[in-house]
Amino acid sequence: MRRGIVILLLFLLVVGGILGVSQLLRQQPPFEITIAVDPLGAAWVRSAAEAFNAGETLVGTRRVQVTIQEISDIDVWRGESEWRAGSHPEGWIASSSVSLDYAATLPLETVEASLARTMLVWGGFGSRVDVLTQDGAQAFDWEALAAAAASEGGAWATLAGGQASWGFLKFAFQTPERAMSGVAVLFSGAAQFSATTTLNGLETNSRDFRAWLLPAVQAVPNFQTLGADPAATIASRGTSVVDIALLPESEWLISIQPLASQDFRFSYPAYQFVFDFPLARWEGDETTDDVRAALAAFGNFLLSEAQQNNAMNFGLRPAAADPSGTERLFAAGAAGGILPAPLLDNVVHAPSRTDALSLIQWFIQSR
């Protein structure tokens, strides 16, 4: 038999063997893990999971399949998730490492400290921002917002350049009862008022601070009207529902196209809260090495170059780098003030869980 035919036969046998093994592996039931994700990062993680599940990542002889379950950080660390031994996801991607700290009573181990990032950003319609900041003489930040909200109930007509037809200042942020970004807004305000990045009960429980913040909280017309995606609501309904808002940058960027056509302005708070999306593993008696390996593999996948680039398609920043500014969403937001690498000199360190719960309770009673 000629040498070429022998080589061809060997090649066919090897290919056949590979195909047979691949088919055998696909006939094995998948190794399934569930990962809970805060809604702020869920769209990106779900997109990544679809790509991951289409691949051939193995634990032993079984292909890993990831199921995504959305749950607010707030529900987890306030104890409303009802996670317990024998009834819990294998992994959790919180929006913030603060949430992971607040959930310290649960048996969670950090797998990746950060998978992506986003941060709070002010947004507002140009006409309102000009009045709020006195045509740029004052920063578009908490001091300007608090002063406007406290001016005769927030009536625009009482502010230089404001018009009576605008009615009263309409402020927006996610409700702290349901979203960690809403809690972050309260933290940012407390840090601004106290001029400190390290918060504790002295700042968050301060009567002076709460009296200063109260008009801004009461300037939110209706949290239900804002819905689960206030940025989209603002983009579609304009100043009829909101004048100024403080939301995560990623939420603004997802709605950037309709916002950019409406002279919409952005500004980064002086006291910033950064969402860092850690990946944690439930580490209990039932946690196996296969679960650990599967979660580690998915964490590595999310940190791959392809998925870090994909995160920017959802308005998120890579975990350890800044956008170049040429990415579609970031480029579209540049004219309004979105920056590839904003200064992060004053990142807020959250207070204790007890102090956070006290602040949320004050918000509920005051709104």
Secondary structure, 3 states (H helix, E strand, C coil): CCHHHHHHHHHHHHHHHHHHHHHHHHHCCCEEEEEEECHHHHHHHHHHHHHHHCCCCEECCEEEEEEEEECCHHHHHCCCCCCECCECCCEEECCCHHHHHHCCCCCEEEEECCCEEEEEEEEEEHHHHHHHCCCCCCCCCHHHHHHHHHCHHHEHHHCCCCCHHHCECCEECCCCCCCHHHHHHHHHHHHHHHCCCECCHHHHCCHHHHHHHHHHHHCCCCHHHHCCCHHHHHHHHHHHCCCEEEEEHHHHHHCHHHHHCCCEEEECCCCECEECCCEEEECCCCCCHHHHHHHHHHHHHHCCHHHHHHHHCCCCEECCCCCCCCCHHHHHHHHHCCCCCCCCCCECECCCHHHHHHHHHHHHHHC
